[in-house]
Amino acid sequence: MIKRKGAALVAGFCFLSMMIFSACSNATVSTDTVVDENDSEDSQHDVTNGNQEDLQQGVSDSNPQDAQQDIEDGNSIVSQKDSTENNSENSQQNNTKNIDGETEMEETLTSNLEDHSKLAETFTNDLEMKEFADRNKKRATELAEQFYKDFYIADKGFLRLYYPPEVLTQTQVKNEPATCWEYGALMSMQSQLAIMDQEQIPMLNHVNENLDYYGFLKEDKLWGYVVRRGSKKLGATDPGMAYDDNEWLVINFLRSYEVTGKKEYLEKAEFLMNFVLEEAWFEPLGGIFWDSRHEARHSCSNQPTIKPLVDLYQHTGKEEYLEWAKKVYDFAITLKNPELNIYEDLVRAHQDANGNWVEGIPGGGYYTYNTGTMISGAAALYGVTGEEKYLEEALSAAKGAYDYFSRSVSETVTYWPCISNIWFNCILLRGYIDLYEYAPEQAKVYIMTFQNSMDFAYENYLYEGYMPINWVRGWGTQERDKNLRMDALDHSANIEMYAMLANWQKARSVE
């Protein structure tokens, strides 16, 4: 794909994408549970729909019917990966092109958007590595303080999905609890803050402990962590599960183990990884199912396991974890688009007349995090095996993601997709940082696009302790906006990225 440059055009992307988001974000949610922060801890804190996205970052041309995620009647999980079909005929009639889930209007621009582009042209960001580290630490700390004040009720271990709670839209109820996905993002954010500052470790332990509100018991033993929050620890009542939620938790527990040395975190990481492999691996054709319906195998339920499997191998010395990492990698590589060097979202199999399983065609579109996790996984495998094919794949995917998803607004500022959420971009940044150890020159270029664009947003659009999800255009008119509502996933991601950058730069400044 040809990479499109130009400030005004990039801003046009963001403006139109937000219009699309507004039109498409009226997803139905359960209103069974409305939680008041003054309620007792025994009040029911069930979550509304699971890991749902209204729009994806990029629509694939391959097999859109296969990519359509059906919602099973009676199942509490709403698919994270509902796919949007490409309507090429309508696109041609409207003289538009569908790029990365956004609609490109070739000539329609506004002076307002042009002003944003002109602002980017004047932005510079020239600091030494240690100066970046210190400033990033300060910004991450300040953003986190505001986030915890607004989103987290500490004495109940309760994370709000949205803030402010009194501002409701069709997709909200008051004090709607976060799903396991958002709570895992909180754990990830806090673990990066703890790496950055050891005084953050007690809060890390506190946040980790309250994950148990999502714990589901079978035969009086922890089965795994489910989408909906329970009213008490290990008291979740809805068994609907997204396996990738548990995979992100493996990553979080491993990082918590590395920063605290607490063996219980390593044990929890092992338990959850073994649980996912036992429950969700599709033996006939390979791959890990995304959720407990066992329908589709997603990039987001496969690639995220590769690096933590390597980490478990390194921490425990158990060869089976390394073998599993290679096995999952071998399946995940089949989801790659070889022309774009990025990863399709999912694949489904079907049975033929004789009952034999036949693999489907990968499809479903492109998300930044699906390629980011493959960069991390391939880099980790290269680190322990020395096999060049893994480094080659990490480099190929890193460039593919940069070429496909990013848009240069100026010499300093880069646009990254912001339609669904920016947590996906946080995972891509993590991939670039993981690659740095093995390909520093290439990775640094990609990493600094995040640094510069985040700083542009911080210095131009910071509002009452929050940054917008659209780093280029700033606060616009989409529902997730200042004075309307803010999403825990988005804003924990902004904090985590600043902390990740601070940690990376601190390590580099002493090399």
C-alpha positions in Angstrom: 0.0 0.0 0.0 1.3 3.5 -0.8 1.8 5.6 2.2 -0.1 8.8 2.0 1.5 12.0 3.2 0.1 15.5 3.7 -1.1 17.3 6.7 -4.5 18.4 5.6 -5.4 15.0 4.2 -4.4 13.3 7.5 -6.5 15.6 9.5 -9.3 14.9 7.1 -8.9 11.2 7.9 -9.4 11.8 11.6 -12.4 14.1 11.2 -14.3 11.7 9.0 -13.4 8.7 11.1 -14.9 10.4 14.1 -18.1 11.1 12.2 -18.3 7.4 11.3 -17.6 6.5 14.9 -20.5 8.7 16.1 -22.9 7.1 13.7 -21.9 3.6 14.5 -21.4 3.6 18.2 -25.0 2.9 19.3 -24.3 -0.6 20.4 -26.9 -2.2 22.7 -25.7 -2.9 26.2 -27.2 -4.6 29.3 -28.6 -2.2 31.9 -29.1 -5.0 34.5 -26.6 -3.4 36.9 -26.4 0.3 37.8 -23.8 0.8 40.5 -23.6 3.8 42.7 -20.2 4.4 44.3 -22.0 4.7 47.7 -23.4 1.2 47.4 -22.1 -1.6 49.6 -19.4 -3.9 48.3 -22.1 -6.6 48.1 -24.0 -4.6 45.4 -24.0 -6.4 42.1 -21.3 -5.1 39.9 -22.0 -7.1 36.7 -20.4 -5.7 33.6 -22.2 -4.8 30.5 -21.2 -6.2 27.1 -17.8 -7.7 26.7 -14.8 -6.6 24.6 -16.7 -4.7 21.9 -15.5 -2.5 19.2 -17.8 -0.4 17.0 -15.4 0.0 14.1 -12.1 -1.7 13.2 -8.9 0.0 12.1 -8.7 -1.6 8.6 -11.1 -3.6 6.5 -9.7 -6.6 4.7 -10.8 -7.4 1.2 -10.4 -11.1 1.7 -13.5 -13.2 2.5 -15.6 -10.6 4.4 -18.4 -13.2 4.9 -16.0 -15.4 6.8 -14.9 -12.5 8.8 -18.4 -11.7 10.1 -18.5 -12.5 13.8 -21.9 -14.0 14.7 -23.4 -13.3 18.1 -24.8 -16.5 19.6 -28.2 -16.1 21.2 -28.1 -16.2 25.0 -24.4 -15.7 25.2 -23.3 -12.8 27.3 -20.2 -12.0 25.3 -20.4 -9.4 22.5 -17.6 -10.1 20.1 -14.6 -7.9 20.2 -14.1 -8.3 16.5 -17.4 -7.6 14.8 -16.4 -7.0 11.2 -17.6 -4.4 8.7 -17.9 -5.5 5.1 -16.3 -3.4 2.4 -18.9 -1.8 0.2 -16.7 -1.1 -2.8 -19.6 -0.1 -5.0 -20.8 2.6 -2.7 -17.3 3.8 -2.2 -16.9 4.3 -5.9 -20.2 6.1 -6.2 -19.2 8.5 -3.4 -15.7 9.0 -4.8 -14.1 7.8 -1.6 -11.6 5.2 -0.6 -11.7 3.0 2.5 -8.3 3.2 4.1 -7.6 1.6 7.5 -11.2 1.8 8.5 -11.3 5.5 7.6 -13.0 7.2 4.7 -10.7 9.3 2.6 -12.4 12.3 1.0 -10.0 13.3 -1.7 -10.9 17.0 -1.9 -13.1 17.8 1.0 -11.1 19.7 3.6 -11.9 22.4 6.1 -9.9 25.4 7.3 -10.2 24.0 10.9 -8.4 20.8 9.9 -5.8 22.8 8.0 -5.1 24.9 11.1 -4.3 21.7 13.0 -1.9 20.6 10.3 -0.2 24.0 10.3 0.2 23.6 14.1 2.0 20.3 13.6 4.4 21.9 11.1 5.7 24.2 13.9 6.1 21.5 16.5 9.7 20.5 17.5 10.7 18.0 20.1 14.5 17.8 20.5 15.7 16.5 23.9 18.4 14.2 25.2 17.3 10.7 26.1 17.5 11.3 29.8 15.5 14.5 29.5 12.8 12.6 27.6 12.8 9.9 30.4 12.4 12.5 33.1 9.6 14.4 31.4 7.8 11.2 30.4 7.9 10.0 34.0 6.4 13.3 35.2 3.6 13.3 32.6 2.8 9.6 33.2 2.6 10.3 37.0 0.4 13.3 36.7 -2.0 11.7 34.2 -2.2 8.6 36.4 -3.2 10.7 39.4 -6.1 12.2 37.6 -7.1 8.9 36.1 -7.3 7.2 39.5 -9.2 10.1 41.0 -11.9 9.9 38.3 -12.0 6.2 37.2 -11.1 4.1 40.3 -12.9 3.5 43.6 -10.0 2.1 45.6 -11.9 0.7 48.6 -14.1 -1.4 46.3 -11.4 -2.2 43.7 -13.9 -0.8 41.2 -12.8 0.5 37.8 -15.4 2.6 36.0 -15.7 2.0 32.3 -16.5 5.6 31.6 -16.1 9.0 33.2 -17.9 11.1 34.2 -20.5 8.5 35.4 -23.4 11.0 35.3 -23.0 11.7 31.6 -24.9 8.9 29.9 -25.2 7.9 26.2 -27.1 5.1 24.6 -24.1 2.8 25.3 -23.8 3.6 29.0 -25.3 3.1 32.4 -24.3 5.1 35.5 -21.1 3.8 37.0 -20.9 1.0 34.5 -18.1 -1.3 35.7 -15.1 -2.0 33.4 -14.9 -5.4 31.7 -12.0 -7.7 32.4 -10.3 -6.2 29.2 -10.2 -2.7 30.7 -9.2 -4.0 34.1 -6.3 -5.8 32.5 -5.3 -2.6 30.8 -5.3 -0.9 34.3 -3.0 -3.7 35.6 -0.7 -3.2 32.6 -0.6 0.5 33.1 0.2 0.2 36.7 2.9 -2.4 36.1 4.7 0.1 33.8 4.3 2.8 36.4 5.9 0.4 39.0 8.8 -0.2 36.7 9.2 3.5 36.3 8.9 4.2 40.1 9.2 1.7 42.8 6.9 3.7 45.0 4.1 2.6 42.7 4.5 -1.1 43.6 2.0 -1.1 46.5 -0.6 0.2 44.1 0.3 -2.5 41.6 -0.3 -5.1 44.3 -3.6 -3.5 45.2 -4.8 -3.5 41.6 -3.7 -7.0 41.0 -5.5 -8.3 44.1 -8.8 -6.8 42.9 -8.7 -8.7 39.6 -10.4 -11.4 41.6 -13.8 -9.7 41.2 -13.6 -11.2 37.7 -12.7 -14.6 38.9 -15.1 -17.5 38.0 -15.2 -20.7 40.1 -15.8 -24.2 38.8 -16.0 -27.0 41.4 -14.9 -24.4 44.0 -11.7 -23.7 42.1 -10.7 -20.7 40.0 -11.5 -21.5 36.4 -10.4 -18.3 34.8 -11.2 -14.6 34.6 -14.5 -13.8 32.8 -15.8 -10.7 31.0 -18.3 -9.6 33.6 -17.4 -8.3 37.1 -18.9 -10.1 40.1 -20.2 -8.6 43.3 -17.5 -10.2 45.4 -14.0 -11.6 44.8 -14.2 -14.9 43.0 -17.9 -14.3 42.7 -18.4 -13.7 39.0 -21.6 -15.4 38.0 -21.5 -15.2 34.2 -19.1 -17.7 32.6 -18.8 -15.8 29.3 -15.0 -15.6 28.7 -12.7 -14.0 26.2 -9.4 -16.1 26.2 -7.4 -13.1 25.1 -8.4 -11.3 28.3 -6.6 -14.0 30.2 -3.6 -13.8 27.9 -3.1 -10.1 28.6 -3.3 -11.0 32.3 -0.5 -13.5 31.8 1.6 -10.7 30.4 0.6 -8.5 33.4 1.4 -11.1 36.0 4.8 -11.8 34.4 5.7 -8.1 34.4 4.5 -7.9 38.0 6.7 -10.8 38.9 9.7 -9.2 37.3 9.2 -5.9 39.1 8.3 -7.3 42.6 9.9 -10.7 42.7 6.7 -12.1 44.2 6.5 -15.8 43.2 2.7 -15.9 43.3 2.6 -13.7 40.2 4.7 -16.2 38.3 2.5 -19.0 39.5 -0.6 -17.1 38.4 0.9 -16.5 35.0 1.7 -20.2 34.6 -1.8 -21.2 35.7 -3.5 -18.9 33.3 -1.3 -19.8 30.3 -1.9 -23.5 30.9 -5.6 -22.8 31.3 -5.8 -21.0 27.9 -3.8 -23.7 26.1 -5.9 -26.5 27.6 -9.2 -24.8 27.0 -8.8 -23.0 23.7 -6.2 -24.7 21.5 -7.9 -26.1 18.3 -6.1 -29.4 17.8 -7.2 -30.4 14.3 -5.8 -27.3 12.6 -4.0 -25.3 15.3 -4.6 -21.9 16.8 -6.3 -20.6 20.0 -9.9 -19.7 20.0 -10.9 -16.1 20.9 -13.8 -16.9 23.3 -15.6 -19.6 25.0 -17.9 -20.2 22.0 -14.9 -21.8 20.2 -15.9 -20.3 16.8 -13.0 -18.2 15.4 -9.3 -18.0 16.1 -8.1 -14.4 16.2 -4.8 -12.8 15.9 -5.5 -11.3 19.3 -5.9 -14.7 20.9 -2.7 -16.1 19.4 0.0 -13.6 18.9 -0.2 -12.2 22.5 0.8 -15.7 23.9 4.1 -16.0 22.0 6.3 -13.6 24.0 4.9 -14.6 27.5 5.5 -18.3 26.5 9.1 -17.4 25.8 9.2 -15.5 29.1 7.8 -18.5 31.0 10.4 -20.7 29.4 13.1 -18.3 30.6 11.7 -18.0 34.1 11.0 -21.7 34.7 13.3 -23.5 32.4 10.4 -25.6 31.1 11.0 -26.6 27.5 7.3 -27.1 26.8 6.7 -23.3 27.0 9.3 -22.7 24.2 7.8 -25.4 22.1 4.4 -23.9 22.5 5.7 -20.5 21.6 7.0 -21.9 18.3 3.8 -23.8 17.7 1.6 -20.7 18.2 4.0 -18.7 16.0 3.6 -21.3 13.2 -0.1 -20.9 13.3 -0.1 -17.1 13.7 2.1 -16.7 10.6 -0.7 -18.1 8.5 -2.8 -15.0 9.3 -0.2 -12.7 7.7 -1.1 -10.7 4.6 2.2 -11.2 2.6 1.7 -8.1 0.5 1.1 -5.7 3.4 3.3 -7.6 6.0 0.6 -7.1 8.6 -1.9 -9.5 10.2 -5.5 -10.4 9.4 -7.9 -10.4 12.3 -9.3 -14.0 12.3 -9.9 -17.2 10.6 -12.7 -19.8 10.8 -12.7 -23.5 9.9 -15.7 -25.6 8.7 -16.4 -29.2 8.4 -16.9 -30.8 5.0 -19.5 -33.5 4.2 -17.2 -36.2 5.7 -16.8 -34.3 8.9 -13.2 -33.3 8.2 -12.1 -29.8 9.3 -11.3 -27.4 6.4 -9.4 -24.2 7.1 -11.0 -20.9 6.1 -9.5 -17.9 4.5 -8.1 -15.3 7.0 -10.0 -12.0 7.0 -11.6 -9.5 9.3 -9.4 -6.5 8.8 -6.3 -5.0 10.3 -5.6 -3.7 13.8 -2.3 -2.2 15.0 -2.1 -4.5 18.0 -2.3 -7.7 16.0 0.9 -6.8 14.3 2.4 -5.4 17.5 2.1 -8.6 19.4 3.7 -10.5 16.5 6.6 -8.1 16.5 7.0 -8.8 20.3 6.7 -12.6 19.8 9.0 -12.9 16.9 11.7 -10.7 18.6 11.4 -12.9 21.8 11.8 -16.1 19.8 14.8 -14.6 18.0 16.3 -13.7 21.4 16.2 -17.3 22.7 16.8 -19.3 19.5 19.0 -17.0 17.4 17.1 -18.1 14.3 17.1 -15.4 11.7 13.6 -16.1 10.4 12.2 -14.7 13.6 14.2 -11.4 13.4 13.3 -11.1 9.8 9.6 -11.5 10.6 9.8 -8.9 13.4 11.5 -6.4 11.1 9.0 -7.1 8.3 6.0 -6.7 10.5 7.4 -3.5 12.1 7.9 -1.9 8.8 4.6 -3.2 7.5 2.7 -1.7 10.4 4.4 1.6 10.1 3.8 1.8 6.3 0.2 0.7 6.5 -1.1 2.5 9.6 0.8 5.7 10.1 0.5 9.0 8.2 3.1 11.7 8.4 1.5 15.1 9.3 4.8 17.0 9.5 8.5 16.2 9.9 7.8 15.6 13.6 4.1 14.6 14.0 2.7 11.2 12.9 -1.0 10.2 12.8 -1.8 6.7 14.2 -5.3 5.2 13.9 -7.8 6.4 16.5 -11.2 5.1 15.5 -11.8 2.2 17.8 -9.4 3.0 20.6 -5.8 3.9 21.1 -5.0 0.9 23.4 -4.3 -1.0 20.2 -1.5 1.5 19.4 -0.1 1.0 22.9 0.4 -2.7 22.1 2.1 -1.7 18.8 4.5 0.6 20.7 5.3 -2.2 23.0 6.2 -4.3 20.0 8.6 -1.7 18.7 10.2 -1.4 22.2 10.6 -5.2 22.3 12.3 -5.0 18.9 14.8 -2.3 20.0 17.0 -4.8 21.7 17.7 -6.6 18.4 17.3 -3.8 15.8 17.9 -0.5 17.6 18.3 1.7 14.6 15.0 0.6 12.9 13.0 0.4 16.1 14.0 3.8 17.4 12.5 5.5 14.3 9.1 3.9 15.0 9.2 4.5 18.7 10.0 8.2 18.4 6.9 8.7 16.2 4.9 7.8 19.2 7.0 10.1 21.5 6.6 13.1 19.2 2.9 12.7 18.5 2.0 12.1 22.1 4.0 15.2 23.1 2.3 17.2 20.4 -1.1 16.2 21.8 0.0 16.8 25.4 1.3 20.3 24.7 -1.6 21.4 22.6 -4.7 19.6 23.8 -4.2 18.6 27.4 -7.6 19.2 29.2 -8.2 18.8 32.9 -5.6 16.0 33.2 -6.5 14.1 30.0 -5.2 13.8 26.5 -7.5 13.1 23.5 -7.4 9.8 21.7 -6.7 11.7 18.4 -3.3 13.1 19.0 -3.3 15.1 15.7 -6.7 16.8 15.7 -7.3 16.9 19.4 -10.7 17.0 21.0 -13.4 16.8 18.4 -17.0 15.9 18.3 -17.0 12.1 18.8 -18.8 10.7 21.9 -15.5 9.9 23.6 -14.7 13.6 24.1 -14.1 16.2 26.7 -17.2 17.3 28.6 -19.0 14.2 27.2 -17.5 10.9 28.2 -14.0 9.4 28.5 -13.1 5.7 28.3 -10.9 3.9 30.8 -9.2 1.9 28.0 -8.2 5.0 26.0 -6.8 7.0 28.9 -5.0 4.1 30.7 -3.3 3.5 27.3 -2.1 7.2 27.1 -0.6 6.8 30.6 1.0 3.4 29.9 2.6 4.7 26.7 4.2 7.6 28.6 5.5 5.2 31.3 6.8 2.7 28.7 8.6 5.5 26.9 10.1 6.6 30.2 11.3 3.1 31.0 12.8 2.6 27.6 14.6 5.9 27.6 15.9 5.5 31.2 17.4 2.2 30.2 18.9 3.7 27.1 20.3 6.8 28.9 22.6 4.6 31.0 23.9 2.3 28.2 
